[in-house]
Amino acid sequence: MPDRSRKRPRDINQLAAQLVNEGTDPDSVPDPGAGKDPAAVALGRKGGRIGGRIRAANMTPEARSESARKAAEARWAASRRSREGI
C-alpha cells in the first residue's frame, strides 16, 4: 500500500519516473505478513476456526434459529439494497 504522507513531485516527468520506479521495483512490494507477530496470527487463526462451532454448540435451538433468521434477513436486505441501487 502506498505511503499517503509522501509528497509526489509536481513536475510531470519526475512524477512519471517515480511511478515507473515504484511499479517496477521488486523491493517495493510490501510483505503482507510484515509487522505481525506469528504467535498472535496462529492464535487468532485457531480461535477463528473453532469459534463458530463452539458458539453454535453452546446456543439453544431457539437461539440458533433466531441467529440464522437474523442472518438471512441481513442477506436479503443487502440483496434488496443492491437491486434498488441504494
C-alpha positions, 0 to 999 in steps of 0.5 A, a space after each residue: 500500500 502506498 505511503 499517503 504522507 509522501 509528497 509526489 513531485 509536481 513536475 510531470 516527468 519526475 512524477 512519471 519516473 517515480 511511478 515507473 520506479 515504484 511499479 517496477 521495483 521488486 523491493 517495493 512490494 510490501 510483505 503482507 505478513 510484515 509487522 505481525 507477530 506469528 504467535 498472535 496470527 496462529 492464535 487468532 487463526 485457531 480461535 477463528 476456526 473453532 469459534 463458530 462451532 463452539 458458539 453454535 454448540 453452546 446456543 439453544 435451538 431457539 437461539 440458533 434459529 433466531 441467529 440464522 433468521 437474523 442472518 438471512 434477513 441481513 442477506 436479503 436486505 443487502 440483496 434488496 439494497 443492491 437491486 434498488 441501487 441504494 
